């Protein structure tokens, strides 16, 4: 195996995709203008702002249509779909932007050339990415230092998050555990062989995940210090997990949770909070107006396919644990909880056919703009949960109620990154995303959630 490997972190891959997208598209359009005298997209001092406007459209719409999702970027079929949608939307928006784009060309051929140049430049570059940059030659070899009993879950979590992050061995830090483990896919490395193993297999990073301080012996510490001095990266598991998955590993830090969880300054930043509230009011008024326009059509559809009241209210837990009534368009049969409250799940027989449409399109949540206007909810935040489920989950994970330090939201980091919570276990996974948002809350992550939510609606992925 090669001792030196080039590896791109997840954030570096996403940055690379965006950067090269702009280079290949603008470069191709420049060549079309200079070599083939294509007059539509001219580069000049007087129109310097046009490539900037075009670039902004391309990056924003590329985010909406998931061009910068690494799962999509590594799949040839999904690449084709996302590039087709992004190119079409970008060209249409650019053509129809007054003053910022050139006048519509007289020849339809010019439009076709403009569209084709953008599409093929993006598609050819993404094929190069799949063939070369998303291949095994860019895999990063990693060693774990962990308790033997932790190994399987740690490996699954990290390798699922980044398929190019390959754990090839581990050092057992729990010397008292002499039991054979069922998970034998990773090689156990004796402490005295660690340096030799790292050199032989081109290991570039060592991740320390041990929860037992006495497991880091003097001999192991000396070897780690030597590896660090030789240029190897040594990182703590919690930070690696958070970076790779964009979640907080609550299952790993347990009672030491607050030591690893510095709350985002944005949670107390008055300017940020005032800005957020301004946009919440703007969004809520717009949403209520859209809902008012839709209500007559929904009343008719509900009369035929949903039979019963159009609106539905339910008690939820809000900021600081305060209870409030959430408003929704009803998507289930009447008396859906006659046998008691249970988690909704995919394929739930209580959901009506029309209700399924409302959920998939997120139309059922439009009445919640009233909650946002009242201040019970925000546009972005953890989804509000029902009191009985909060009590049940809090009994298993005492710091679950930490998510209530900010207002619940219409959409959130967990909603755009994970499927619908159908059980206590899945609610705990969503909690990891919610805590990540609370920890890193900022304008940037808010914008990211908005675009991912738009993608969810466009691709009909609501639950």
MOKAWO-V446101 format. One record per residue. RES is the residue in one letter. BURIAL is 1 if it has 16 or more other C-alpha atoms within 10 Angstrom, else 0. Layout:
# MOKAWO-V446101
{{RES | BURIAL} {RES | BURIAL}}
This chain:
# MOKAWO-V446101
{{X | 0} {X | 0} {X | 0} {X | 0} {X | 0} {X | 0} {X | 1} {X | 1} {X | 0} {X | 1} {X | 0} {X | 0} {X | 1} {X | 1} {X | 0} {X | 0} {X | 1} {X | 1} {X | 0} {X | 0} {X | 1} {X | 1} {X | 0} {X | 1} {X | 1} {X | 1} {X | 0} {X | 1} {X | 1} {X | 1} {X | 0} {X | 1} {X | 1} {X | 0} {X | 0} {X | 0} {X | 0} {X | 1} {X | 0} {X | 1} {X | 1} {X | 1} {X | 1} {X | 0} {X | 0} {X | 0} {X | 0} {X | 0} {X | 0} {X | 1} {X | 1} {X | 0} {X | 0} {X | 1} {X | 1} {X | 0} {X | 1} {X | 1} {X | 1} {X | 1} {X | 1} {X | 1} {X | 1} {X | 1} {X | 1} {X | 1} {X | 1} {X | 1} {X | 1} {X | 1} {X | 0} {X | 1} {X | 1} {X | 1} {X | 0} {X | 0} {X | 0} {X | 0} {X | 1} {X | 1} {X | 0} {X | 1} {X | 1} {X | 1} {X | 1} {X | 1} {X | 1} {X | 1} {X | 1} {X | 1} {X | 1} {X | 0} {X | 1} {X | 1} {X | 1} {X | 0} {X | 0} {X | 0} {X | 0} {X | 1} {X | 1} {X | 1} {X | 0} {X | 0} {X | 0} {X | 0} {X | 0} {X | 0} {X | 0} {X | 1} {X | 1} {X | 0} {X | 0} {X | 1} {X | 1} {X | 0} {X | 1} {X | 1} {X | 1} {X | 1} {X | 1} {X | 1} {X | 1} {X | 0} {X | 1} {X | 1} {X | 1} {X | 0} {X | 1} {X | 0} {X | 0} {X | 0} {X | 1} {X | 1} {X | 0} {X | 0} {X | 0} {X | 0} {X | 1} {X | 1} {X | 1} {X | 1} {X | 1} {X | 1} {X | 1} {X | 1} {X | 1} {X | 1} {X | 1} {X | 0} {X | 1} {X | 0} {X | 0} {X | 1} {X | 1} {X | 0} {X | 0} {X | 1} {X | 0} {X | 0} {X | 1} {X | 1} {X | 0} {X | 1} {X | 1} {X | 1} {X | 1} {X | 1} {X | 1} {X | 1} {X | 1} {X | 1} {X | 1} {X | 1} {X | 0} {X | 0} {X | 0} {X | 0} {X | 0} {X | 0} {X | 0} {X | 0} {X | 0} {X | 0} {X | 0} {X | 0} {X | 0} {X | 1} {X | 1} {X | 0} {X | 1} {X | 0} {X | 0} {X | 1} {X | 1} {X | 0} {X | 1} {X | 1} {X | 0} {X | 0} {X | 0} {X | 1} {X | 1} {X | 1} {X | 1} {X | 1} {X | 1} {X | 1} {X | 1} {X | 1} {X | 1} {X | 0} {X | 0} {X | 0} {X | 1} {X | 1} {X | 0} {X | 0} {X | 0} {X | 1} {X | 0} {X | 0} {X | 1} {X | 1} {X | 0} {X | 0} {X | 1} {X | 0} {X | 0} {X | 0} {X | 0} {X | 1} {X | 0} {X | 1} {X | 0} {X | 0} {X | 1} {X | 1} {X | 0} {X | 1} {X | 1} {X | 1} {X | 0} {X | 1} {X | 1} {X | 1} {X | 1} {X | 1} {X | 1} {X | 1} {X | 0} {X | 1} {X | 0} {X | 0} {X | 0} {X | 0} {X | 0} {X | 0} {X | 0} {X | 0} {X | 0} {X | 0} {X | 1} {X | 0} {X | 0} {X | 1} {X | 1} {X | 0} {X | 0} {X | 0} {X | 0} {X | 0} {X | 0} {X | 0} {X | 0} {X | 1} {X | 1} {X | 0} {X | 0} {X | 1} {X | 1} {X | 0} {X | 1} {X | 1} {X | 1} {X | 0} {X | 1} {X | 1} {X | 0} {X | 0} {X | 1} {X | 0} {X | 0} {X | 0} {X | 0} {X | 0} {X | 0} {X | 1} {X | 1} {X | 0} {X | 0} {X | 1} {X | 0} {X | 0} {X | 0} {X | 1} {X | 1} {X | 0} {X | 0} {X | 1} {X | 0} {X | 1} {X | 0} {X | 0} {X | 0} {X | 1} {X | 1} {X | 1} {X | 1} {X | 0} {X | 1} {X | 0} {X | 0} {X | 1} {X | 0} {X | 1} {X | 1} {X | 1} {X | 1} {X | 1} {X | 1} {X | 1} {X | 1} {X | 1} {X | 0} {X | 0} {X | 0} {X | 0} {X | 0} {X | 0} {X | 0} {X | 0} {X | 0} {X | 0} {X | 0} {X | 0} {X | 0} {X | 0} {X | 0} {X | 1} {X | 1} {X | 1} {X | 0} {X | 1} {X | 1} {X | 1} {X | 1} {X | 1} {X | 1} {X | 1} {X | 1} {X | 1} {X | 1} {X | 1} {X | 1} {X | 1} {X | 1} {X | 1} {X | 1} {X | 1} {X | 1} {X | 1} {X | 1} {X | 0} {X | 0} {X | 1} {X | 1} {X | 1} {X | 1} {X | 1} {X | 1} {X | 1} {X | 1} {X | 1} {X | 0} {X | 1} {X | 0} {X | 0} {X | 1} {X | 1} {X | 0} {X | 0} {X | 1} {X | 0} {X | 0} {X | 0} {X | 1} {X | 0} {X | 1} {X | 1} {X | 1} {X | 1} {X | 1} {X | 1} {X | 0} {X | 1} {X | 1} {X | 1} {X | 1} {X | 1} {X | 1} {X | 1} {X | 1} {X | 1} {X | 1} {X | 1} {X | 1} {X | 0} {X | 1} {X | 1} {X | 1} {X | 0} {X | 0} {X | 0} {X | 0} {X | 0} {X | 1} {X | 1} {X | 1} {X | 1} {X | 1} {X | 1} {X | 1} {X | 1} {X | 1} {X | 1} {X | 1} {X | 1} {X | 1} {X | 1} {X | 1} {X | 0} {X | 0} {X | 0} {X | 0} {X | 1} {X | 0} {X | 0} {X | 1} {X | 1} {X | 1} {X | 1} {X | 1} {X | 0} {X | 1} {X | 1} {X | 0} {X | 0} {X | 0} {X | 0} {X | 0} {X | 1} {X | 1}}
